[in-house]
Amino acid sequence: PAPNAIPSVAETKIDGGTKAAATFAAEPRSTAPLRILVTRRTQRDRIVGVQHILADLGYLPAQDFDGTLGKASVVAIKAFQKANGMPETGAFTDAFVNKVYEVSGKGKPPVGQLWVRQDFGRVFEAPVTFRYPERPLGTHIFTAMKFAPGDTTTKWVALSLQGDDPMAVLDRLEIPNDVRQKISERLTPGSSLIIGDTAINTAGLPKGADFLVWANDTPAKITAASADSGAVDQPAKKKKYRSAKRLNNYNYSYSYPRSYRQRSYHGYPNWPW
């Protein structure tokens, strides 16, 4: 970009958290790549989020909730409804969810969820939001190439299986600063970020499992680009198959479209955080 150009939101995310990445070596952590997924919340995710808030408000005992609306949860819902002038139905409705977030001071219910796994196990998860949530996210994969401790730049490869330009999708993500910090501190070469509209059973993944993301079969084109040069369109490639396939043995499962768009970027090791 031009020297005096105003950085985009995505470029700001590239710059943000660099100090956290630089202190990575100060605290020993696993060197295995992170597997990060940003997707839309399912009903189960919404229930888990509300259960944690009800626990914070004293309506439920704190625990590792699994999204099941059992007897204790229904009793808690009714108690909350009674305390806030709502009909005591015990039903998990949009009106109830909105009221829970309002009373807890958390604003509007988030539409997205971020998941982090490492060594095929859960690290943490957090709610996230998107700008223009009514628009599809598409399906995009970002992979950090090799970098050494103390490096200030690394190469990222973005593979768009479906949807808009991957940088435009990054601009739409609204990830809390504390979540970005946690990811920056743990980021290692080979770490991957998937952004997708639909993921399967993410909340219930056991140890040893990994993300399953669905991508519709839509035409696209391959594009090569870098952070300091414009995009160069290449002729679309056709694949002779439609079956699921693993990409570069990164231990993810996808339903691949017939063609895709690929870009490469140079940014800080914590990019796109």
Secondary structure, 3 states (H helix, E strand, C coil): CCCCCCCCHHHHHHHCCHHHHHCHHHCCCCCCCEEEEEEECCHHHHHHHHHHHHHHCCCCCCCCCCCCCCHHHHHHHHHHHHHCCCCCCCCCCHHHHHHHHHHHCCCCCCCEEEEEEECCEEEEEEEEEECCCCCCCCEEEEEECCCCCCCCCEEEEEEEEECCCHHHHHHHEECCHHHHHHHHHHCCCCCEEEEECEECCHHHCCCCCCCEEECCCCCCCCEEEECCEEEEECCCCCCCCCCCCCCCCCCCEEECCCCCEEEEEEECCCCCC
